[in-house]
């Protein structure tokens, strides 16, 4: 296992351009709990070199809920599982609802607003509503970054989103190629990779991460991080499984806060320049270590997730400041 000096030396090499190996990444995530602060210190060196003390706050809008035909075993929005009494069901929201969500995001102090549909892929209707909403949002808030997460993309759809003002497309790999068939059977991980490549080819930034705590091995967490590095994604949201009753993973045991922080540190050191985000499940898995996680992550969601509540924005902004960081703010003027 690496000691504190070895980890610090590795961090400085990463800042200088070194790409860590699979073995080094495994050593980080497998370090004993007694070395947690050394791991966090190393990740913090990398985080501060590329992102300073800023934290980017993001807000999600669940634009279409509870009607997904896919069988992702972690997801309570899948029609394959008995979760109807726990998750609201509604078709694609109207343009004015999506625009109102952006106003909520701005009020919460967010710099990025993401419109999300739990679905296999977007139809013409969904693309049309998201693009119309994007145009209106950008007209009112040119500095607010827009992200769309609409499932698997077909020819031309990424280009439509880019033309309307969408900055970033989210489509998570979820887990490693080895573990993926244990989590999803209605589509393959290559289809997800293809969507990420389509988004990047259209000029969109790629937001692509995953979920840890789904019964995978620690090697799978490392392999997910390395696959994302090969895809050259700009943003890496890391979710921590908060088991949803009624889903196949509903009885899973949550990861410990230490496991979560060390996984975040490993992702930071694999992705030194990416926007590494603490995402779904952070409140119930990181618990009292949430501020410590900000020494690895430079980004976070606030105001809840797609089907679960989260901390209120004011509390998250206070936590950011209490930890010695500062929330990034949007630029609404000509510089946007």
Secondary structure in CASP SS format (residue, H / E / C, confidence):
PFRMAT SS
TARGET T0000
AUTHOR 0000-0000-0000
METHOD secondary structure of the structure
MODEL  1
X C 1.00
X C 1.00
X C 1.00
X H 1.00
X H 1.00
X H 1.00
X H 1.00
X H 1.00
X H 1.00
X H 1.00
X H 1.00
X H 1.00
X H 1.00
X H 1.00
X H 1.00
X C 1.00
X C 1.00
X C 1.00
X C 1.00
X C 1.00
X C 1.00
X H 1.00
X H 1.00
X H 1.00
X H 1.00
X H 1.00
X H 1.00
X H 1.00
X H 1.00
X C 1.00
X C 1.00
X C 1.00
X H 1.00
X H 1.00
X H 1.00
X H 1.00
X H 1.00
X H 1.00
X H 1.00
X H 1.00
X H 1.00
X H 1.00
X H 1.00
X H 1.00
X H 1.00
X H 1.00
X H 1.00
X H 1.00
X H 1.00
X H 1.00
X H 1.00
X C 1.00
X C 1.00
X E 1.00
X E 1.00
X E 1.00
X E 1.00
X E 1.00
X E 1.00
X E 1.00
X E 1.00
X E 1.00
X E 1.00
X E 1.00
X E 1.00
X C 1.00
X C 1.00
X E 1.00
X C 1.00
X C 1.00
X C 1.00
X C 1.00
X C 1.00
X C 1.00
X C 1.00
X C 1.00
X C 1.00
X E 1.00
X C 1.00
X C 1.00
X C 1.00
X C 1.00
X C 1.00
X C 1.00
X C 1.00
X C 1.00
X C 1.00
X C 1.00
X C 1.00
X E 1.00
X C 1.00
X C 1.00
X C 1.00
X C 1.00
X H 1.00
X H 1.00
X H 1.00
X H 1.00
X H 1.00
X H 1.00
X H 1.00
X H 1.00
X H 1.00
X H 1.00
X H 1.00
X H 1.00
X H 1.00
X C 1.00
X C 1.00
X C 1.00
X C 1.00
X E 1.00
X E 1.00
X E 1.00
X E 1.00
X E 1.00
X E 1.00
X C 1.00
X C 1.00
X C 1.00
X C 1.00
X C 1.00
X C 1.00
X H 1.00
X H 1.00
X H 1.00
X H 1.00
X H 1.00
X H 1.00
X H 1.00
X H 1.00
X H 1.00
X H 1.00
X H 1.00
X H 1.00
X H 1.00
X H 1.00
X H 1.00
X H 1.00
X H 1.00
X C 1.00
X C 1.00
X C 1.00
X C 1.00
X E 1.00
X E 1.00
X E 1.00
X E 1.00
X E 1.00
X C 1.00
X C 1.00
X C 1.00
X C 1.00
X C 1.00
X C 1.00
X C 1.00
X H 1.00
X H 1.00
X H 1.00
X H 1.00
X H 1.00
X H 1.00
X H 1.00
X H 1.00
X C 1.00
X C 1.00
X C 1.00
X E 1.00
X E 1.00
X E 1.00
X C 1.00
X C 1.00
X C 1.00
X E 1.00
X C 1.00
X C 1.00
X H 1.00
X H 1.00
X H 1.00
X H 1.00
X H 1.00
X H 1.00
X H 1.00
X C 1.00
X C 1.00
X C 1.00
X C 1.00
X C 1.00
X H 1.00
X H 1.00
X H 1.00
X H 1.00
X H 1.00
X H 1.00
X H 1.00
X H 1.00
X H 1.00
X H 1.00
X H 1.00
X H 1.00
X H 1.00
X C 1.00
X C 1.00
X C 1.00
X E 1.00
X E 1.00
X E 1.00
X C 1.00
X C 1.00
X E 1.00
X E 1.00
X E 1.00
X C 1.00
X C 1.00
X C 1.00
X C 1.00
X C 1.00
X H 1.00
X H 1.00
X H 1.00
X H 1.00
X H 1.00
X H 1.00
X H 1.00
X H 1.00
X H 1.00
X H 1.00
X H 1.00
X H 1.00
X H 1.00
X H 1.00
X C 1.00
X C 1.00
X C 1.00
X E 1.00
X E 1.00
X E 1.00
X E 1.00
X E 1.00
X E 1.00
X C 1.00
X C 1.00
X C 1.00
X C 1.00
X C 1.00
X C 1.00
X C 1.00
X C 1.00
X C 1.00
X C 1.00
X C 1.00
X C 1.00
X C 1.00
X C 1.00
X C 1.00
X C 1.00
X H 1.00
X H 1.00
X H 1.00
X H 1.00
X H 1.00
X H 1.00
X H 1.00
X H 1.00
X H 1.00
X H 1.00
X H 1.00
X H 1.00
X H 1.00
X H 1.00
X C 1.00
X C 1.00
X C 1.00
X C 1.00
X E 1.00
X E 1.00
X E 1.00
X E 1.00
X C 1.00
X C 1.00
X C 1.00
X H 1.00
X H 1.00
X H 1.00
X H 1.00
X C 1.00
X H 1.00
X H 1.00
X H 1.00
X H 1.00
X H 1.00
X H 1.00
X H 1.00
X C 1.00
X C 1.00
X C 1.00
X C 1.00
X C 1.00
X E 1.00
X E 1.00
X E 1.00
X C 1.00
X C 1.00
X C 1.00
X C 1.00
X C 1.00
X C 1.00
X C 1.00
X C 1.00
X C 1.00
X C 1.00
X C 1.00
X H 1.00
X H 1.00
X H 1.00
X H 1.00
X H 1.00
X H 1.00
X H 1.00
X H 1.00
X H 1.00
X H 1.00
X C 1.00
X C 1.00
X C 1.00
X E 1.00
X E 1.00
X C 1.00
X C 1.00
X C 1.00
X C 1.00
X C 1.00
X C 1.00
X C 1.00
X C 1.00
X C 1.00
END
